[in-house]
Amino acid sequence: MPLPVKRCSVLAFVFACLALTSSIAIAAAEWQVIKVSGHDYLSVDNISKFYGLPAEVVPSGAKIQTDTADHPLEFVSGSREAIINGARSWLCFPVIEHDGKSLVSRTDVAKTIEPLVRPHRVPDVGKVQTVVLDPGHGGHDKGQVSRYGQKKILPWMSHESFRPILQAKGLRVIMTREGDYFVPLEVRAKIANAARNSIFVSIHFNATNDDPNATGFEIFSFTPRGAPSTSDGTAAASSVNAQPGSSVDAQSLALSACIYHSVLGHLREYDRGIKRARFAVLRLTKVPAVLIEGGFLTESGESKLISNKDWRAKLAGAIGIGIESYRALPVKKQPPTLVADYRRETKSAPVEPVAQEGKRERSRRKLTGIGRQIRFSSTAAEIIACTTIVSRVCSHCSLRAELHAVDSDQDDAA
């Protein structure tokens, strides 16, 4: 006698759940945690197999370039620098060698690699109705003054191009300041925290007294709990563990990645990478937040470029596309468009930077390759696109368990 349809459906559901549970158990076993001096690590080979992405580890002291990388995951032994999903990135902790294996901190797998490889799987990612734009400095805090005059960041963000671009995408835009006056950093964060489904984007242009030839774009999000910031050297474990974390650090890193890929995919800037910091405006915000350094006002050629209204409009457009890419993550349910993808889409040469002044600087650029852009081979880009889209549900559940374990461990240590 045939079973009733309803009973058949229930049995099918039970069998499906059992099969999924079995798959999850198998996937969980795939993570082979290695203890070294009381800290948890995972081997690069283990990480590569979990994500289905080819990986490479180069010797200590070697330089890795995004434009020559032919693996979606590239690491440097003894270093925090890495290329993850086509983006130059900094790990929280260096890659170590142990028993013939290259090991990555479990914290980095959960807090750095996962949000960069599969940002579309980050919980509550892409919920954006409001963009809080924060022009850096203001009032008595003048910031850097270039040879071409004061920074023109406020008019550029408020009415020249940036705010209208975001409004045209259907986003509500709130400025932390509308004039040349100083707004306390905690007030800027409160403005963002009070806005519904908001993200916080602080825009700056860089400066340095150490290297007048320093150039490039970099983007920061908040440092995870229990980890040093990118600029930190060797820090005592006690001081690191005492630092607070953020409940939205994964969303912030996903936002960083989307903006990073768009800016470097549309403009030709030296790639300084995706970094972590505990800047006050990042520490005090409770919503996804990034701080952008759009270039160096202390370098003659880049300063001239920043003073160009058309170039600033292109930068605003690229950041706007990155924000739109972030908002689309939960809809498309796949990783964001990468630098190489943007290049293929536009099929046009990137904006050329203003020529540097002096033969010494031009020679230095030729020798060091400053200004190179990510040019992933089509094979590597296709590997990333295909493997991340078809990632198994059981693998996702396994990593979510790892994420929870990392957070729990850090809560206990704080």
Secondary structure as UniProt FT lines:
FT   HELIX           5..30
FT   STRAND          34..36
FT   TURN            37..38
FT   STRAND          39..43
FT   HELIX           44..51
FT   STRAND          55..58
FT   TURN            60..61
FT   TURN            66..68
FT   STRAND          73..77
FT   STRAND          81..84
FT   TURN            85..86
FT   STRAND          87..90
FT   STRAND          95..98
FT   TURN            99..100
FT   STRAND          101..105
FT   HELIX           106..108
FT   HELIX           109..113
FT   HELIX           114..117
FT   HELIX           119..121
FT   TURN            123..126
FT   STRAND          130..135
FT   TURN            139..140
FT   TURN            147..148
FT   HELIX           153..155
FT   HELIX           156..160
FT   HELIX           162..168
FT   TURN            169..170
FT   STRAND          172..175
FT   HELIX           185..194
FT   TURN            196..197
FT   STRAND          198..206
FT   TURN            212..213
FT   STRAND          217..222
FT   TURN            225..226
FT   TURN            230..231
FT   HELIX           237..241
FT   TURN            247..248
FT   HELIX           249..266
FT   STRAND          271..277
FT   HELIX           280..284
FT   STRAND          289..296
FT   TURN            297..298
FT   HELIX           300..306
FT   HELIX           309..327
FT   HELIX           329..332
FT   HELIX           339..346
FT   HELIX           359..368
FT   TURN            370..371
FT   HELIX           378..389
FT   HELIX           393..413
//
